[in-house]
């Protein structure tokens, strides 16, 4: 299975910044160590091109992000200081989801981006640590290259995928499904094709029951050729920016449900990591590593089935 990494394109942050940049290098180190046993091939993705970004984002926004002419309010909304490294990192993160989706569609059935999930970025704005919307960038890339006609975005980050919903509101070829904490960021949540807002403190049983009820509906309605799956670590109990209460075992079962549904329906799937803000970075990395391991097991199962 291919797994794409961009941890070495580091986004420079001031001391005390609450975005857990360190998780990417730690996740890569863990996956690198176990890659031979898991059948994982690690690769650096190319950066998303201007053409990729302009299928999704406003020309003025792409230009402002690329050349540093973005104003202070734009960057405050994103939550990062502007730098050339931020731009390169954001393009590489989108490139990782592009490559994961291309490989999933090429016959691999599943591939992983060890970053991505930047679902708060809309047409002419970023937000919530998201510069470019990698899921929609990847979806429109494979459409433009004739690799898929219809896509399903399964967004299980704890936060509503407002940017994805906005970008795809008039696009019937990309079905958006977001299951999130209803009271959490962002305050304004434009309609996805299917939204499931969960109460504060929702734990494993209620969460997994909701997923089992709504995921089949999303798949049936989407009629998609492939899935982009945002496997956020932030529904975890104790996450600083999440209001849900899933255990690590519950999150692993979530991933199993999604991957099993993709297998039942013959849907290639690109998996990206999305958010995670637990006080201990090791907890975030544990959750992401389990997601990657389950994706690798899914890939091995597909090979066996073939």
C-alpha positions as CSV (number, residue, x, y, z in Angstrom):
1,X,0.0,0.0,0.0
2,X,1.2,3.5,-0.8
3,X,1.5,6.0,2.0
4,X,2.4,9.6,1.1
5,X,4.3,11.9,3.6
6,X,5.3,15.5,3.8
7,X,6.3,15.8,7.4
8,X,9.7,17.2,6.4
9,X,8.0,20.2,4.9
10,X,7.7,21.9,8.3
11,X,5.4,24.7,8.9
12,X,7.3,27.1,11.1
13,X,5.2,28.1,14.2
14,X,5.8,30.4,17.1
15,X,6.6,28.9,20.5
16,X,3.4,27.9,22.3
17,X,1.3,27.5,19.2
18,X,-1.3,24.9,19.8
19,X,-1.2,23.2,16.4
20,X,0.6,19.8,17.0
21,X,3.0,20.0,14.1
22,X,5.2,17.3,15.7
23,X,2.6,14.6,15.1
24,X,3.5,14.3,11.5
25,X,7.2,13.5,12.0
26,X,6.3,11.1,14.8
27,X,3.7,9.3,12.7
28,X,6.1,9.0,9.8
29,X,8.8,7.5,12.1
30,X,6.4,4.9,13.4
31,X,5.1,3.9,10.0
32,X,8.6,3.8,8.5
33,X,9.6,1.3,11.3
34,X,6.8,-1.1,10.6
35,X,6.4,-0.4,6.8
36,X,8.1,-3.7,5.6
37,X,5.9,-5.9,7.9
38,X,2.8,-4.0,6.9
39,X,3.4,-4.0,3.2
40,X,3.6,-0.2,3.1
41,X,5.6,1.8,0.5
42,X,6.3,5.3,1.6
43,X,6.6,8.1,-0.9
44,X,6.9,11.9,-1.0
45,X,4.1,13.4,-3.1
46,X,4.6,16.2,-5.6
47,X,3.1,19.6,-4.7
48,X,-0.4,20.4,-5.9
49,X,-0.1,22.6,-9.0
50,X,-1.7,25.9,-9.6
51,X,-4.1,24.1,-12.0
52,X,-5.0,21.7,-9.2
53,X,-5.7,24.5,-6.8
54,X,-7.6,26.7,-9.3
55,X,-10.2,24.0,-9.9
56,X,-11.2,24.6,-6.3
57,X,-10.1,28.0,-5.0
58,X,-10.4,31.6,-6.2
59,X,-7.5,32.9,-8.3
60,X,-7.0,35.9,-6.1
61,X,-6.9,33.6,-3.0
62,X,-4.4,31.2,-4.5
63,X,-2.2,34.1,-5.5
64,X,-2.4,35.7,-2.1
65,X,-1.5,32.5,-0.4
66,X,1.3,31.8,-2.8
67,X,3.1,35.2,-2.8
68,X,2.5,36.3,0.7
69,X,0.1,39.2,-0.1
70,X,-2.6,37.8,2.1
71,X,-3.8,40.3,4.7
72,X,-3.6,39.9,8.4
73,X,-7.3,39.0,8.8
74,X,-6.9,36.1,6.2
75,X,-4.0,34.6,8.1
76,X,-5.7,35.1,11.5
77,X,-8.6,33.1,10.2
78,X,-6.3,30.3,9.1
79,X,-4.4,30.4,12.4
80,X,-0.9,30.2,10.9
81,X,1.7,33.0,10.1
82,X,2.4,33.2,6.4
83,X,5.7,31.8,5.1
84,X,6.9,30.2,2.0
85,X,7.3,27.0,4.0
86,X,3.5,27.2,4.9
87,X,2.7,27.4,1.2
88,X,4.9,24.5,0.2
89,X,3.6,22.4,3.1
90,X,0.0,23.1,2.1
91,X,0.6,22.2,-1.5
92,X,2.4,19.0,-0.6
93,X,-0.4,18.0,1.8
94,X,-2.9,18.4,-1.0
95,X,-0.5,16.6,-3.3
96,X,-0.6,13.7,-0.9
97,X,-4.3,13.3,-1.1
98,X,-4.2,13.6,-4.9
99,X,-1.6,10.8,-5.1
100,X,-3.5,8.6,-2.6
101,X,-6.7,8.9,-4.6
102,X,-4.9,8.3,-7.9
103,X,-3.3,5.1,-6.5
104,X,-6.6,3.9,-4.9
105,X,-8.3,4.3,-8.3
106,X,-5.4,2.7,-10.2
107,X,-6.2,-0.7,-8.8
108,X,-4.6,-0.5,-5.4
109,X,-8.0,0.0,-3.8
110,X,-6.7,2.0,-0.9
111,X,-3.8,4.5,-0.3
112,X,-3.0,6.9,2.5
113,X,-1.9,10.5,3.0
114,X,-0.1,10.9,6.3
115,X,-1.4,14.5,6.4
116,X,-4.4,16.1,4.7
117,X,-8.0,16.6,5.9
118,X,-7.9,20.4,5.5
119,X,-11.7,20.7,5.3
120,X,-12.2,24.2,6.6
121,X,-10.7,25.9,3.4
122,X,-13.4,27.3,1.2
123,X,-13.4,29.0,-2.2
124,X,-11.8,32.3,-1.3
125,X,-10.6,31.7,2.2
126,X,-8.9,29.4,4.6
127,X,-9.7,28.7,8.2
128,X,-9.1,26.5,11.2
129,X,-5.5,25.6,10.2
130,X,-6.6,24.8,6.7
131,X,-5.1,26.6,3.6
132,X,-6.2,24.5,0.7
133,X,-9.0,21.9,0.7
134,X,-7.1,18.8,-0.2
135,X,-10.2,16.5,-0.4
136,X,-11.9,18.6,-3.0
137,X,-8.6,19.4,-4.8
138,X,-8.0,15.6,-5.1
139,X,-11.6,14.9,-6.2
140,X,-11.5,17.4,-9.0
141,X,-8.0,16.3,-10.0
142,X,-9.1,12.8,-10.7
143,X,-12.2,14.0,-12.4
144,X,-10.2,16.3,-14.7
145,X,-7.9,13.4,-15.6
146,X,-10.8,11.1,-16.4
147,X,-10.1,8.7,-13.5
148,X,-13.5,9.1,-11.8
149,X,-16.8,10.8,-12.4
150,X,-18.4,10.9,-8.9
151,X,-16.7,11.1,-5.5
152,X,-17.9,10.7,-1.9
153,X,-16.2,12.6,0.9
154,X,-16.6,10.8,4.3
155,X,-15.6,13.4,6.9
156,X,-15.3,12.0,10.4
157,X,-13.2,14.7,11.8
158,X,-14.8,16.1,15.0
159,X,-15.4,19.4,13.3
160,X,-17.9,20.1,10.6
161,X,-16.4,20.2,7.1
162,X,-17.7,23.7,6.3
163,X,-15.2,24.4,3.5
164,X,-16.0,21.1,1.7
165,X,-19.7,21.7,2.1
166,X,-19.4,25.3,0.6
167,X,-17.2,24.2,-2.3
168,X,-19.5,21.3,-3.3
169,X,-22.9,22.9,-2.6
170,X,-23.6,23.2,-6.3
171,X,-21.5,20.3,-7.4
172,X,-23.7,17.1,-7.7
173,X,-20.6,15.1,-8.7
174,X,-19.1,15.2,-5.1
175,X,-21.3,14.0,-2.3
176,X,-20.3,15.4,1.1
177,X,-21.0,13.5,4.4
178,X,-19.9,15.1,7.7
179,X,-20.5,13.5,11.1
180,X,-19.2,15.9,13.8
181,X,-19.8,17.5,17.2
182,X,-22.8,19.7,16.7
183,X,-21.7,22.5,19.1
184,X,-18.1,22.6,17.9
185,X,-16.3,24.9,15.5
186,X,-17.2,26.4,13.1
187,X,-20.1,28.5,14.3
188,X,-21.7,28.6,10.8
189,X,-22.1,25.2,9.2
190,X,-23.3,25.3,5.6
191,X,-25.3,22.2,4.6
192,X,-23.4,19.1,3.5
193,X,-25.3,16.6,1.4
194,X,-25.6,14.6,4.7
195,X,-24.8,16.1,8.1
196,X,-25.0,14.2,11.4
197,X,-24.5,16.5,14.4
198,X,-23.7,14.7,17.6
199,X,-24.3,15.8,21.2
200,X,-21.4,16.7,23.5
201,X,-19.9,13.7,25.2
202,X,-21.0,11.1,22.5
203,X,-19.1,8.0,23.2
204,X,-18.2,4.8,21.3
205,X,-21.5,3.0,21.2
206,X,-23.7,5.9,20.2
207,X,-21.1,7.2,17.7
208,X,-20.7,3.8,16.0
209,X,-24.4,3.2,15.9
210,X,-24.9,6.6,14.2
211,X,-22.2,5.7,11.7
212,X,-23.7,2.3,11.0
213,X,-27.0,4.0,10.3
214,X,-25.9,7.0,8.1
215,X,-22.8,5.7,6.2
216,X,-24.9,3.3,4.1
217,X,-27.2,6.2,3.2
218,X,-24.3,8.3,2.1
219,X,-22.9,5.6,0.0
220,X,-26.3,4.8,-1.6
221,X,-27.0,8.5,-2.4
222,X,-23.5,9.3,-3.6
223,X,-23.3,6.7,-6.3
224,X,-19.6,7.4,-6.2
225,X,-16.6,5.8,-8.0
226,X,-14.3,6.4,-5.0
227,X,-14.2,7.8,-1.5
228,X,-12.0,10.3,0.2
229,X,-12.0,9.5,4.0
230,X,-11.1,12.1,6.6
231,X,-10.1,9.9,9.6
232,X,-9.8,12.6,12.2
233,X,-8.2,11.8,15.6
234,X,-10.1,14.6,17.3
235,X,-13.3,12.7,18.3
236,X,-11.0,11.2,21.0
237,X,-12.0,11.7,24.6
238,X,-10.0,14.6,26.1
239,X,-9.1,16.2,22.8
240,X,-8.6,19.9,23.5
241,X,-10.6,21.0,20.5
242,X,-13.3,18.2,20.3
243,X,-16.5,17.7,22.4
244,X,-16.9,13.9,21.8
245,X,-15.6,11.0,23.9
246,X,-14.5,8.1,21.8
247,X,-11.8,5.7,23.0
248,X,-8.9,4.6,20.8
249,X,-10.6,1.3,20.3
250,X,-13.8,3.1,19.3
251,X,-11.9,5.1,16.7
252,X,-10.3,2.0,15.3
253,X,-13.8,0.4,15.0
254,X,-14.9,3.6,13.2
255,X,-12.1,3.1,10.7
256,X,-13.0,-0.6,10.3
257,X,-16.6,0.3,9.6
258,X,-15.7,2.8,6.8
259,X,-13.1,0.5,5.2
260,X,-15.4,-2.5,5.4
261,X,-18.2,-0.5,3.7
262,X,-15.8,0.6,1.0
263,X,-14.9,-3.0,0.4
264,X,-18.5,-4.2,0.3
265,X,-19.3,-1.7,-2.3
266,X,-16.1,-2.0,-4.3
267,X,-15.1,1.6,-3.6
268,X,-11.5,2.7,-3.8
269,X,-10.6,4.9,-0.8
270,X,-8.0,7.5,-0.1
271,X,-7.5,8.0,3.6
272,X,-6.2,11.2,5.1
273,X,-5.5,12.0,8.8
274,X,-7.3,15.2,9.4
275,X,-7.4,16.8,12.9
276,X,-6.1,15.7,16.3
277,X,-5.4,17.9,19.3
278,X,-5.0,15.7,22.4
279,X,-2.8,17.1,25.1
280,X,-0.3,14.2,24.6
281,X,0.9,14.2,21.0
282,X,1.6,10.4,21.4
283,X,-2.2,9.8,21.8
284,X,-2.8,11.6,18.4
285,X,-0.1,9.5,16.8
286,X,-1.5,6.3,18.3
287,X,-4.8,7.0,16.7
288,X,-3.4,7.9,13.3
289,X,-1.1,4.9,13.3
290,X,-4.0,2.6,14.0
291,X,-5.8,4.1,11.0
292,X,-2.8,3.5,8.7
293,X,-2.4,-0.1,10.0
294,X,-6.1,-0.8,9.3
295,X,-5.8,0.7,5.8
296,X,-2.8,-1.6,5.2
297,X,-4.8,-4.6,6.4
298,X,-7.6,-3.5,4.1
299,X,-5.1,-3.4,1.2
300,X,-3.7,-6.8,2.1
301,X,-7.3,-8.2,2.2
302,X,-8.0,-6.8,-1.3
303,X,-4.8,-8.4,-2.6
304,X,-5.9,-11.7,-1.1
305,X,-9.4,-11.3,-2.6
306,X,-7.9,-10.6,-6.0
